[in-house]
Amino acid sequence: MPIITKEFICVSCPVGCNLAITQSGDNIEVSGNQCDAGIAYAEEEMTNPTRNIATSIRVFNGDMPMLSVKTSRPIPKSAIMDVVNAIHEVEFFAPVHIGDIILPNAYDTGVDIIATRNIKLI
């Protein structure tokens, strides 16, 4: 069974620990963490890395031409480009309110794309 080693900077808290991860099969060993959140972060990065996405889409008839949007929760890292491409196909019309769902279930991830600002109708 191959042994995989990686190094990460943990983003779970403001400390930013330098983590060293060794994985052999299902066994994951983590060092360099100052809290348990570092262990959980390292295990997720090795088994199922996820990310949040923040981008923008075009809005028609609004007081601003672009709307900032984000994922409602992290998505699998492997789906990032597919989700971004799906988001950029969306055209939305004003008005828009913070929290409005702009794209439900983006690229079948079960994650919604939501508005992060208000845009008024002109």
Secondary structure, 3 states (H helix, E strand, C coil): CCEEEEEEECCCCCCCCEEEEEEECCEEEEECCCCHHHHHHHHHHHHCCEECCEEEEEEECECCCEEEEEECCCEEHHHHHHHHHHHHCCEEECCECCCCEEECCHHHCCCCEEECCCECEC
